[in-house]
Amino acid sequence: MEHITLLIAIVIVTALAFDFTNGFHDTANAMATTISTGAMKPKAAVAMSAVLNLVGAFLSVEVARTISGGIIDESAGVQPEVIFAGLVGAILWNLLTWLAGLPSSSSHALFGGLIGATIASVGLDAIHGEAVVMKVIVPALVAPLVAGFAAMAATRLTYRVARNADERATSRGYRAGQISSAALVSLAHGTNDAQKTMGVMTLALIAGGVLAPDSDPPMWVIASAGIAIALGTYLGGWRIIRTLGKGITDIQPPQGFAAQTSAATTILASSHMGFALSTTQVCSGAVMGCGLGRKGGVVHWSTARRMVVAWGLTLPAAGIIGALGALLAEQGTWGVSAVLALLIAGSVAIYMRSRKEPVDHSNVNDVNGVNGAQPAAAAAVEPGPEPAPEAAPVPLQVTIARTAPAGMAGEAPAVPDQPTTTV
């Protein structure tokens, strides 16, 4: 029992570490467009997002129920070390995509890690396949499209309504609207993503016999998950903010307002229905939609393709890491210790690599300074070298001198004037 208690503690701490990475990985969802348009200063934006993430964590537990009892069969013999291995897979994938500046799905990293670890330990029978399809895969396919089309329509409507208005006045109004919509996205993010960690912690407590099956998250679980994601959000995932705010399209204030409002509506509706969708995919889809909605707007499809590839790889990649971690963790105390050591070593290595090309609040909008970890995003938005200016033509001066007539040798030639012709 002591071993189980210690193991549960390790799982809970690891779950909070994942929640922290989820926070800074997904800050871009709420604040990328607000920061890129200059509606808010970077530090103020992430501070506001952090507070609202914390508030949102207390508003609902529907998504937490989906995680703790919807995807994995609690009675199938899933042990805490399996949940621990799944969290390790999710954390490492989050850090890798953060290093690359890719807004991949923290939610799918978590699902993939848990599913992979459970299959490796217990088997396919422990996975509720229908719940995975209906509450994970289908929302992943539908939600970005819904948010994208909504943002495109909202952007076109916005520009049509304001086409005869004073540009400066409307710009100020849309910037204020962006702040409000960004606050709504942050609140929605707390109601969805913070609950995923609550669900994992509750699942660990149920697996360890601390809680009865089908229990709701205790208040201390809700509070700790909300605080962890808020702290991660305040840290700011500046690399991903740069990609989402500058790498997909050049966002103007009306577009930012339309994108964030569409994303927030989609996320809140899904949270109410218990769909654990990816806020990253929803917000990315909305940004692409607003790019298509503005006349003359350009979407950098090379960056969008990289993001979609990362979305497709997230579930299987995190699942493979989680499965390998579960096979090792099941060997006993030394196996759990080895997985923990590998997690710490991998995290430190990724962090040290990121410090070679730092991105923070001071250079997040500096497109020309995009770090080498995301060359495709940089290539998509960075202007090429300007052509060298043509050299001004040098006037050609031809001097025609009058010479002395023949037979007058010895005399200095008389040159009364030297007319100059410029060609």
N, C-alpha and C positions, 0 to 999 in steps of 0.2 A: 504493500500500500504506500510506503514511503517513496518507492521508486515511481509509482504512478503520480503521486503528488508532485514530486520534483519534475517529472516529465511534463505534467500539465502546466506547471509554472513556465517551463522552457517554451512550450507551445504558445502560451499566452504572450510572453515577451516577444517571440518571433512574429506572432500575429500583429502585435502593435508595431513592430519594425516594418512589416509589410504595409500597414496602414500609413506609416510615416512616408514610405517611398511612394505610396499611392497619392499622398497629398502633394508632394513636389512634382511628381510625374504628371499630375492632372491639373496643376494650377493653370496651365495654358488654356484648358477648356473654358474657364470663366473669364480670364483676363487677357488673353493674347490680343484680341481685337481692340480692347479698350486701351491697352498699352501701345499698340502699333499705331493707332490713330492719334495718340496724344491726349485722349480724353482724361486720363489719370496718370500721375507719376507712377513709375513701376513699384516702388516700395509701398506707397499708399494703396495701390491696387491689390497687392498680395496680402496686405494687412486686413483690408476689408473682406477679401475672399476667405481668409482664415477664420475670422470671427463668424461669418455666415455659414461656413462649413460646420463649425461647432454647433451653431443653433440648429441647423438642418438635421444633425444626427439625432436630435431628440424628438423629431416630428413624427416618425413612423418606424415600424419594425417589420413591415411586410416583406421587404427584400431580405432581411435577416432570417425570416422564417424559410424563405426559399432556399437559402444557403444551408441552414442547419438541418433541414428536414426534407427538402425537395429534390436535391440532386443526388445525394448519397444516402443509401439505406443505413439508418442508424443502428439497426439490429443485425447487420451483416458481419459484425465483428471488427469494425474499423477501430484501430487502436490510436492513441494519441501520437505515437511516433510516425504513423502514416500521415496524419494531418500536418505534423511538423515538416516532413519531407515535401509535402505539397506546397507549403509556404515558402520553403527554400527555393523551389523551382520558380515560384512567382516573383520572389524578391530579385533573384539573379537576372531574370528576363527583364524586369522593370529597369534595373540598373543598366543593362546592356543597351536597351532601346533609348534610355535617357542619355547615355554617352553618345549615341549616334544622332541625338536630336530628333528622334522619330516619335510622334504621338501615337504610340500603340496602346492597346487596351489593357489597363491594369486588371480590369474585371476578368477578361479572358485569360490573362496570365494566372490569376487565382484559380479559375475554374479548371484550366488545363493542368496546373500543378496538382490540385486535389484529385482530379479524375485519373491522371497518370499514376499517382502514388497509390490510389485505391485499387486500380486494376492490377498493378504489380503485386500488391499485398493480398488482396482478397479475391479479385477476379471481376469479370464483367457483370456478374449478377448483382454486385453491390451498387451498380450505377442505375439510376432511374433514367433510362434512355429517353422516354417520352418527355420527361421534364427538361432534360438537356436540350432536346430539339425545340420544344415549344417555348421555353423560358430563357434559353441562351442563344441558340443558333438562329432561330427565326427572328428574334429582335435584332440580332447582329446584322442580319441582311436587310431588314425592313426599316429600322430606325434611321440609319444614315440617309436613306433615300427619302423618307418622309420629311426629315429635317431639311434636307437639301432642296427639295421641291418647295417646301414652305418658305425657306429663306429666299429662294429665287423669286417666287411670287411676291413676297413681301418687299423685296428690294425694288422690283419693277413698279409696284404700287406706290412705294415711297417716293421714287423719283418722279412718277407721273403726277402725284398730288402736289409735289413741291416744285414743279417745273417753272412756275411763274413767280415763285417767292424769292425774297432776297437771300442770296447765297450765304452771306455772313450770318444772318439771323437764324436761318435753318441749320447751319453748321453748329452754332452754339446749342440750339435745341436738341439736335441729334446727339451731341456729345453728352448732354445731360441725360438723354434717354439711354445712351450706352451705359452710363454708370448704373442706372436703375436696372437695366436688363442684365448687366454683369452681376449685380447683387442677386438677382433672381436665379441666375445660373449657379452661383456659388451655393445658394440655399438648396437648390435642387440637387447639386452634387453631394451635399451633406446627407440629404435624405436617401440617396442611392448608394454611393460608394462607401461611406462610413459604415453603413449597415452590413456590407459584405464582410468586413472584419468582425463585426458583432456576431454574425452568423457562424463564422469559423471558430471564434472563441466559445460560443455556446455549444457548437458541435464537439469541441474538445472536452468541455465540461460534462457533456452527456456521455461521451465515450469513456471518460474516466469515472463515471458513476457519481459525479458530484451533483448533476441535475437529472431530473426525470426526462424521459423522451418527450418531444414536442413542447418543451418549456420555452418560454420567451426569454430573451436576454435579460439578465439582472441589471439593475440600475448602474452598478459599478462597471459593468461591461460596456454599457452605452456611453457612460461618461469618459472612460479611458479611451475608447475608440474615437470618440469625437475630438478629444484633446490631441491624440496622436495625429489624426489627419489634419487638424488645424495647424499644428506645429510644422508638419511637412509642407503644407500650403504656404505658410509664411516664409519658409526657406526659399521658395520660388524655383520652379524648374525652368530656368532661363533659357536653356538650350532648346527646349520644346516650345517655349513661348515664342522664340525667334522663328522657328520653322512654321508654326501655325499662324503667327501674325504677319510674317513677311514672305515665307517661302511658297505659299500656295497662290496668293493673289494680293494685289495692292488694294488694301481695304480703306474705303472712305467712311466717314462717320455714319451716313445713312445705311451703308451696307453692314457695318458693325452692329448697329442697332437691330436691323432685321435678322441678322444671323443669330445673335444672342437671344432674342425673343423667341425665335423659332426653336432653338435648342432647349431653352428652359421649359417651354411648353411641352415638348416631347419627353423630356426627362421626368418632369413632374407627373405627367399622365402615366408613364411607365412605372414609376415608383408606387403610385396609387394602386396599380394592378398587380404589383409584385414581380414585374419583369426586371431582372437584374441585367439591364443592358449596359453597354459601354458608353459612358459619357464622352469619352474621347472620340469614338466613331460618330456619335451624334453631332458634336461640335465641329468636327472636321467636315462632315457632310454639309452642315449649315454654312461653313466658310466657303466651300466650293460652290454651293448654290448661290450665295450672294455675289460671288465673282462672276457667275454666268448671268446673274440678273441685271447687272449694270451695263448699259450700252457702252461698248468699247472696253469692257472689263476683260481681263485675261486670267485664265487659270493655268498655272504652271503644272502641266500634267506629268512631267518627269518627277516632281516632288510627290504629287498625288499617287503615282504608281508605286513609289517606294513605300508610302504609307500603307497602301492596300496590301502590298506584299508582306509587310510587317504584321498587318492584321491577320492575314492568312496563316502566318507562321506561329503566331502567339500561342494558340491552343496546343498544337503538337510539340512545339519547342519546350514550353513550360512543362508539358506532360512528360516528356522524355526525362527532363532534369528531375522532376518529382518522382518518377518511377525509379530512376537510379538511386535517388536519395532514400526511397523507401526500402529498396533491397538492402542497402547498407545499414540503415537505421534499425532494421529488424534483427540485426546480429547481436543486439544487446547494448549495454551501456557504452562500450567502446565504439559501436557503430553510430550511435546518436552523437557521441563526442566528435567523431570523425566528420560527420555531416555538418555539425556546428562549426568546426574548424575550417572546413572548406567554404562554408558560407562567409565567414569572417574574412578569410584570405581573398576570396573572389571580390568581395565588396571593397576591401582596401585597395586591391589592384585596380579596379575600375575607377575608384575615386582618384588615385594617384595619376592615372592616365588622363583624367579630365582636367587636372590642374596644369597640364602642359599647354592647354589652349582654353583658358578660362572664359566663361560667359557669365555675366552677372547683370545687375540692374543698370550698371553704367554703360554697357555696350550692347544691350539686348536688341536695340533697334538699329545698330550699326551693321547694315547688310554687308558692306565691304569688308567687315572684319569677321565674317562667319568662320568659325573654327573648322579645321580640316576634317573633323569627325563627320561633317555632313556636306560633302562636296557637291552632291546633286542639288541640294536645296540652295546652296550658294550659287551654283551655275544657273539655276532657274531664275534667280532674281538679281544677280549681280551684273551690272552693265559691263560690257566688254571694254577694252581699251579704246580710248578716243583716237581717231585718226590724227596723225600729225598735220598741223596746218600747212597748206601749200606755201612755198616760199614766194614772196612777192617778186615779180619780174624785175630784173635789173636793167635799167635803161641803157641801151647801146648807143653810145655817142660816136659819131663818125665826123672827123674833122677834115675838111677839104681845104688844102692850102694852095694858094696861087703861087706858081713858080715863075722865075724870071724867063723871059723869052730867050730863044737860042741866039747865040752870038754875043752874049753879054756875060761870058764867063769871067770870073774874078770879082764880079760885083756881088755884093750880098743880095739875095733875092728880096724883092720888095713884097712884103706881106701886109698890106694895109688892113685887111680884116680876115677873120677866120670864121666864116659861117659854120654853124653847128647844126647838124641834122639829127634829130632823135628818132630812132626807129622803134 
